[in-house]
Amino acid sequence: MRKILVIGAGKSASFLIKYLLDKSIEEQLHIIVGDINIQNAKKLIDNHENGHAITLDIFSNQSRKEAIENADIVVSMLPARYHIEVAKDCITYGKHMVTASYVSKEMEELDTVAKNKGLVFMNEIGVDPGIDHMSAMKVIDNIRSKGGKMILFESFTGGLVAPESDNNLWNYKFTWNPRNVVVAGQGSAAKFLQEGTYKYIPYNRLFRRTEFLEVDGYGRFEAYANRDSLKYQNVYGLADIKTLYRGTMRRVGFSRAWNVFVQLGMTDDSYTIEDSENMSYRDFVNAFLPYSHTDSVELKFRHALKIDQDDIVWEKLEELDIFSSTKMVELKNATPAQILQKILMDSWMLDDNDKDMIVMYHKFGYELNGKMHQIDSTMVAKGDDRVYTAMAKTVGLPVAMATLAILNEKITTPGVQIPINKEVYNPILDELEGFGIKFTEKEVPYLGYNPLNV
């Protein structure tokens, strides 16, 4: 039996582990799932004869190294900052490695030694990053094969609640790590190219600079810019592109309401709040407002943010119960972002039978034979329930498929890489269609920058 070690049994691991277990008999696989909480691993294995759960603490050098040495290939589903310790052990013991996370600087530095050892270190093969790379490169490569020249590329992804489970005013629920949602966009200005000009959006303006998108059958969405779209110029071979933009999708109206938290400073994760464990939600909100011995917290809040009482934004805030004097923070030495996350988790966690939804939208503008063309490509995937989510499906299935392809020597190019080559993306995209993860492409009038008129 060939041994696959999966480290981490969190929200995105359900479909990954199920896929590998379903393939385990025909492919002669033994799936070892390691997690700090062994019950998480046992639940996903569900007593399958070819699965085995172990307690694995990533900070325990001995248990981590033993588990990796005993495997034929390693899948890290840990938070991104912990992949590097796993990667170093994979180098030491000569094991291939797969992750869904962005390639870090530390991971990139392992490229030469991985190549020298003939090891495949596949990264960014989840949904975003992952399916976005593969689906985009398939169209871009096809355009180039016809002699087309890329002028515009825009890509948007959203992890959202499915329409049938959309029952709050924000039209949103957490479908992945809530912390990443709360701190999204922080750290640096969003950078992108628009019609040949470099553009920047600082964090304090990020959620007020949105654009609208229409997805057939699912209505209207809005999108705000991701942090750094420019790094994909070289990755995708788009050195001469005029417009390059990547963004995150939400339902219309989300960003304007979320911007309230940004402007007040509630998403800040850089300092802790004194005596936070004894604060009510109301105390937390009041901590960001001017002192007044006469005005209520609600009145000060509306005045500070210039929100009318009949504004839908105000209704959204009230729905979160952030002005409650009885609900307590109960987090010691917490940052504003950590407290806001706790408040939001009261309202935005998926219920048992809720379904989530992944929406992806690509725009490709190109010049061919003296004419401008545009292709719009969309994908919508829905989850089954709060465990087998669309997020887990679109993250976990590509990871699992790549893992098996590497094990079966169908992916052999060594080194630290992402899935932008045909040997990787063609078979995986084809297989994903069988799981309902399929893109719909259509020709639309080109509305962007036109170099033929310059």
Beta strands, then each sheet from edge to edge (+ up, - down):
strand 1: 2-7
strand 2: 29-35
strand 3: 51-55
strand 4: 73-76
strand 5: 96-99
strand 6: 120-122
strand 7: 149-161
strand 8: 190-194
strand 9: 197-201
strand 10: 210-215
strand 11: 219-225
strand 12: 243-251
strand 13: 356-368
strand 14: 371-382
strand 15: 415-417
strand 16: 440-444
sheet 1: 3+ 2+ 1+ 4+ 5+ 6+ 15+
sheet 2: 10+ 11- 12+ 7+ 13- 14+ 16-
sheet 3: 8+ 9-
end
